[in-house]
Amino acid sequence: MDAITEAVRAMYSAFPYPAGTPTLRQATDARLLLSYGERGRPAGRALTVLDAGCGRGVGLIGAAVLQPDVDFLGIDLCGPALQHARAEVERRGLANVRLAEVDLMTLAGLDVPPGGFDVVLSSGVVHHLADPEVGLRRLANVLAPHGVLSLMVYGRRGRESLYRLVRAIDAIAPRELPLEERLRVGRALVAGVESEPLVHGPWSDQRTIHDVEFVDRYLNVHETSYDVPGLFALCERAGLEFLRWAEPADWDAESLVPAGPLRERIARLPAARRFALVDELAWRPSLELVLARPGNAPRAPLDASARDDEPLAWNPEALLRIERRNLRDRERVESLALQVRRREPLKFENGPLAHALLALEHQREAFRLGDFVRALGESKVGPPMTRGAARAAALELLRLEALYRPHLADL
Ligand SMILES: C[S@@+](CC[C@H](N)C(=O)[O-])C[C@H]1O[C@@H](n2cnc3c(N)ncnc32)[C@H](O)[C@@H]1O
């Protein structure tokens, strides 16, 4: 093992990430991630997901709890973090999670399913590797041809104010000193100094965070970060293609400026330059994107020519909030809101989209576009909709990401 990887292992073994009793992260859905690529997978075998650098398993276990029919493998370099994860897997009686100590720089000993993993997750890890390009290429190589890789790395622009504190601590307590001493100095610095750069940007909680978080952020023994062009270049060198941002709304440059000539000018820029512009104008401390192997590509959106047998499903990253009032003889819907991930909730009042959303309230299974259109035509929730209005509502709910399009093999 190289010296950098050894140092990273020692640091995370002393401070396994994350701290305390972590809340599970619950956003990752394998079928949803696969739906972002145009290539479907061969039917007939269980979906396999690799969490590369799973730490204590908050993302891994959060995803595994909600997808009992998907096989998860979590790997990490840090034995103590894996022990925590293992204990939690046992406590919850999860039969679909395995854990293994594997170094991402080599992937030696990794149990790769025939044909590769359907999904690889890696959140907050690749930027700590001795050579991120080598590690990322290895992950690309164990991905199935139709597979997708969900990657989060640190954003250099969004972490600028954080790196000022890193440099300030380095100046007072150089990196050669023991980590515990650097931690004491760093803590004393943030407790005693009212420094303007420290409270600007998304990093004003330095005083209250746990030591584990403090070490991970400010005392990390090895970390790089990326601006958007640098990240895209890294992905290309690792043999990966961009499918989308995890949250496309965060990368919509046009939404940052008022309507008018300036927005029109921005709209004419190539996508990569629009993303780089957002990186300059907004705080984006994490760059989270979905990648695929060459030969896969972003799925084209459905349009009015969509076939009636097109499969649709409720997006597991979307939440429908319905408030009802009990009247004497009936219930009345008081408010209806759709929240997709951390976006601002969208409110709907009477109208085709509100009716379409209400019709989906108890929809758990995937369904066909034609069946949905028929159901809206016979709806008792609102006035029956014409075929054209119902199809338009379904396409709009897809655009808003209330719905997604699972591949046939994933139904
Ligand atoms: C900031 S933590 C993120 C953990 C987890 N992905 C999460 O989001 O909670 C980084 C993790 O990467 C792991 N790691 C760093 N270098 C690694 C390597 N070369 N091989 C495997 N895991 C590594 C560390 O042990 C640590 O658990």
The ligand as a MOL file (V3000), in Angstrom:
LIG
                    3D

  0  0  0     0  0            999 V3000
M  V30 BEGIN CTAB
M  V30 COUNTS 27 29 0 0 0
M  V30 BEGIN ATOM
M  V30 1 C -15.6600 11.1100 3.9770 0
M  V30 2 S -15.7510 9.3890 4.1370 0 CHG=1
M  V30 3 C -17.2440 9.0350 3.2050 0
M  V30 4 C -17.9320 7.7570 3.6490 0
M  V30 5 C -19.2600 7.4660 2.9970 0
M  V30 6 N -19.1390 7.3300 1.5550 0
M  V30 7 C -20.2800 8.5170 3.3570 0
M  V30 8 O -20.6880 9.2690 2.4620 0
M  V30 9 O -20.6810 8.5930 4.5200 0 CHG=-1
M  V30 10 C -14.4670 8.7800 3.0870 0
M  V30 11 C -14.3090 7.2780 3.1550 0
M  V30 12 O -13.4420 6.8680 2.0920 0
M  V30 13 C -12.6700 5.7960 2.5560 0
M  V30 14 N -11.4510 5.6700 1.7260 0
M  V30 15 C -10.5060 6.6010 1.5160 0
M  V30 16 N -9.5370 6.1050 0.7100 0
M  V30 17 C -9.9090 4.8420 0.3920 0
M  V30 18 C -9.3240 3.8210 -0.4080 0
M  V30 19 N -8.1640 3.9840 -1.0310 0
M  V30 20 N -9.9810 2.6570 -0.5200 0
M  V30 21 C -11.1780 2.4570 0.1120 0
M  V30 22 N -11.7770 3.3960 0.8790 0
M  V30 23 C -11.1410 4.5750 1.0290 0
M  V30 24 C -12.3540 6.1990 3.9870 0
M  V30 25 O -11.9180 5.1050 4.7670 0
M  V30 26 C -13.6870 6.7890 4.4440 0
M  V30 27 O -14.5000 5.8220 5.0540 0
M  V30 END ATOM
M  V30 BEGIN BOND
M  V30 1 1 1 2
M  V30 2 1 2 3
M  V30 3 1 2 10
M  V30 4 1 3 4
M  V30 5 1 4 5
M  V30 6 1 5 6
M  V30 7 1 5 7
M  V30 8 2 7 8
M  V30 9 1 7 9
M  V30 10 1 10 11
M  V30 11 1 11 12
M  V30 12 1 11 26
M  V30 13 1 12 13
M  V30 14 1 13 14
M  V30 15 1 13 24
M  V30 16 1 14 15
M  V30 17 1 14 23
M  V30 18 2 15 16
M  V30 19 1 16 17
M  V30 20 1 17 18
M  V30 21 2 17 23
M  V30 22 1 18 19
M  V30 23 2 18 20
M  V30 24 1 20 21
M  V30 25 2 21 22
M  V30 26 1 22 23
M  V30 27 1 24 25
M  V30 28 1 24 26
M  V30 29 1 26 27
M  V30 END BOND
M  V30 END CTAB
M  END
